[in-house]
Amino acid sequence: MEIIPVIDLMHQQVVHAQFGQRQHYQPIQSQLCQSSAPMDIVSALLELYPFERLYIADLDAITGQGNHLSTILHIQTQYPNIEIWLDAGIGNVEALALWSSVKITHVIGSENIYSMDDLARINQALHADFVLSLDFNQTGFLGCPELLSNRRYWPEKIIAMTLNQVGSMLGVDIDRLHGINNIERGHRLYAAGGVRNNQDINTLQRLKIAGALVATALHNKSIKMSPSHRLRQ
């Protein structure tokens, strides 16, 4: 069972993502360090546990207000062995060009995909080497509706992202995971949103979920890291 720490970047700071309401996000207040600077947060997370993978949401890029390319390059320079999963709001193949200078694994969020043609072109450009995030909020699925039923361009790794439970500490959306759990069909499913504690992690492990994206529960130390939280390649 893999735990992947999440960093949400907005206006050159790490912010506390809550309920998917991006306009209200505030700088992170962490028990791991006294800073919200990206490099300080990365350092604090790696002191907590030797994570080998890091999920970054560039909220400026997602909302069309710039990007954190230089920050992400700096993280990669300082920690070259960390694999970065980056959600930068990519919605078409042309948007990939900006990130060609940084070695990342792209996370393609369904909320940014409006046609299967766009996903097909992204899939071809990245040789199917990306992570697909199936995004949901309180109203339901976000993005091209056909994407849920047409799995032709799904990569191996899939995130079930319940945005309205992000940062909520309300627990994992188990029903959602059951609904899209396609591990037996060659996909590896990752849970995102609402993870509270080690009990939630154990529940996900019993469900054979590949991993969980976690932020709040790491910063408030409600998850105790141990060697059993190993990476699964």
C-alpha positions in Angstrom: 0.0 0.0 0.0 1.5 3.3 -1.1 1.0 6.7 0.5 1.7 9.6 -1.8 2.1 13.0 -0.2 0.2 15.8 -1.9 1.4 19.4 -2.3 -1.0 22.1 -3.6 0.8 25.1 -5.0 -0.9 28.5 -5.3 0.9 31.9 -5.6 4.3 30.4 -4.7 3.0 28.8 -1.5 1.7 25.4 -0.4 -1.9 25.8 0.5 -4.4 23.7 2.4 -6.9 22.3 -0.1 -10.4 21.9 1.3 -13.5 20.6 -0.3 -12.3 21.6 -3.8 -13.2 25.3 -3.2 -10.0 26.7 -4.6 -10.9 30.3 -4.2 -10.8 29.8 -0.4 -7.5 27.9 -0.1 -5.1 29.4 2.5 -1.4 28.8 3.2 -0.8 25.4 4.9 -0.5 25.3 8.6 1.5 22.2 9.3 2.7 20.4 12.4 5.7 19.3 10.4 7.2 22.8 10.0 6.4 26.4 10.5 6.6 27.4 6.9 4.3 27.2 3.8 7.2 27.6 1.4 7.3 24.7 -1.1 10.9 23.6 -0.4 10.4 23.7 3.3 7.3 21.5 3.0 9.0 19.0 0.8 11.9 18.8 3.2 9.6 18.3 6.1 7.7 15.5 4.4 10.9 13.7 3.5 12.0 14.0 7.1 8.8 12.4 8.1 9.3 9.4 5.8 11.5 8.7 2.7 8.7 9.1 0.1 9.8 8.3 -3.4 6.8 9.8 -5.1 5.2 13.2 -4.7 1.9 14.5 -6.1 1.9 18.2 -7.0 -1.2 20.1 -8.0 -0.2 23.4 -9.7 -3.4 25.3 -8.9 -2.2 28.4 -10.7 -1.8 26.4 -13.9 -5.1 24.6 -13.3 -7.0 27.9 -13.0 -5.1 29.6 -15.8 -3.2 32.1 -13.5 0.4 31.2 -14.4 2.4 28.2 -13.2 5.0 26.9 -10.8 7.4 25.5 -13.4 10.5 27.1 -11.7 9.5 25.8 -8.3 9.0 22.3 -9.6 12.3 22.4 -11.4 13.9 23.4 -8.1 12.3 20.5 -6.3 13.5 18.1 -9.0 17.0 19.5 -8.8 17.2 19.2 -5.0 15.5 15.8 -4.9 16.3 14.1 -8.2 15.3 10.6 -7.1 11.7 11.7 -6.3 9.1 10.9 -9.0 6.8 13.9 -9.4 3.2 13.3 -10.4 2.0 16.7 -11.7 -1.5 18.0 -12.3 -1.1 21.2 -14.2 -4.6 21.4 -15.7 -3.6 19.7 -19.0 -6.6 19.6 -21.3 -5.0 19.1 -24.7 -1.8 18.0 -26.3 -0.6 21.6 -26.9 -0.5 22.3 -23.2 2.2 19.6 -22.7 4.9 21.7 -24.4 5.4 24.0 -21.4 6.5 21.1 -19.2 8.9 19.5 -21.6 11.9 20.7 -19.6 11.0 18.9 -16.4 10.9 15.2 -15.8 7.5 14.5 -14.5 4.6 12.0 -14.7 1.6 14.0 -16.0 -1.7 13.7 -14.1 -4.5 14.3 -16.5 -7.6 15.4 -14.7 -10.9 14.5 -16.2 -12.3 18.0 -15.2 -10.0 19.4 -18.0 -11.0 16.9 -20.7 -13.9 17.9 -22.8 -13.6 15.4 -25.6 -12.3 11.9 -26.1 -10.3 13.2 -29.1 -8.2 15.4 -26.7 -7.5 12.4 -24.4 -6.6 10.3 -27.4 -4.0 12.8 -28.6 -2.6 13.2 -25.0 -2.4 9.4 -24.7 -0.5 9.2 -28.0 1.9 12.0 -27.2 2.7 10.5 -23.8 2.8 6.9 -25.1 0.1 6.1 -22.5 2.6 6.9 -19.7 0.5 9.2 -17.5 -1.9 9.0 -14.6 -5.6 9.6 -15.2 -7.6 11.4 -12.5 -11.3 10.7 -12.5 -12.6 13.9 -10.8 -15.8 14.1 -8.9 -17.5 16.7 -6.7 -20.8 16.8 -4.9 -22.7 17.1 -8.3 -21.0 14.1 -9.8 -18.4 13.4 -12.5 -16.4 16.3 -13.9 -15.3 16.1 -17.6 -16.3 14.3 -20.7 -19.1 11.9 -19.6 -17.9 9.3 -22.1 -14.6 9.0 -20.3 -16.2 7.0 -17.5 -17.5 4.3 -19.8 -15.0 4.3 -22.6 -11.7 3.0 -21.2 -9.8 2.8 -24.5 -7.4 5.6 -23.5 -7.2 4.8 -19.8 -3.5 4.4 -18.7 -2.5 1.8 -16.1 -2.8 4.2 -13.1 -6.1 5.7 -12.2 -7.0 8.2 -9.4 -10.4 8.4 -7.9 -10.4 12.1 -6.9 -13.4 13.1 -4.7 -12.7 16.9 -4.7 -15.5 17.8 -2.2 -13.8 15.5 0.4 -10.3 16.8 -0.1 -8.9 18.2 3.1 -12.1 17.3 4.9 -11.0 14.5 7.2 -14.4 13.0 6.6 -13.2 9.6 5.4 -12.6 8.0 2.1 -15.5 7.7 -0.5 -15.6 3.9 -0.4 -18.7 3.7 -2.6 -17.0 5.7 -5.3 -14.0 3.4 -5.1 -16.2 0.3 -5.4 -17.8 1.8 -8.4 -14.7 2.3 -10.4 -12.4 -0.3 -9.0 -11.0 -1.9 -12.2 -7.8 -3.4 -10.7 -8.7 -6.8 -12.1 -8.9 -5.3 -15.6 -5.3 -4.1 -15.6 -5.7 -0.8 -13.8 -4.2 0.3 -10.5 -6.6 2.5 -8.5 -5.5 5.3 -6.2 -7.8 7.0 -3.7 -7.8 10.8 -3.2 -9.9 12.8 -0.8 -10.8 12.4 2.9 -8.1 10.0 4.1 -8.1 10.5 7.9 -5.8 8.0 9.6 -4.2 4.6 9.6 -7.6 2.9 9.9 -8.6 4.4 6.5 -5.3 3.3 5.1 -5.9 -0.3 6.3 -9.4 -0.2 4.8 -8.0 0.8 1.5 -5.4 -1.9 1.7 -8.1 -4.6 2.3 -9.9 -3.3 -0.8 -6.6 -3.8 -2.8 -6.4 -0.1 -3.6 -2.8 0.6 -4.9 -2.3 3.7 -3.0 -3.7 6.9 -1.4 -3.0 10.6 -2.0 -2.7 12.3 1.4 -2.0 15.8 2.6 -4.0 16.9 5.7 -3.5 13.7 7.6 0.2 13.9 7.2 0.4 17.6 8.2 -1.6 17.0 11.4 0.2 13.7 12.1 -3.0 11.6 12.3 -1.3 9.1 10.1 1.7 7.3 11.6 4.2 6.3 9.0 5.9 2.9 9.2 8.0 0.6 6.9 4.8 -1.2 5.9 3.8 1.8 3.9 6.1 0.7 1.1 6.0 1.6 -2.5 4.4 -0.9 -4.9 6.0 -0.6 -8.4 
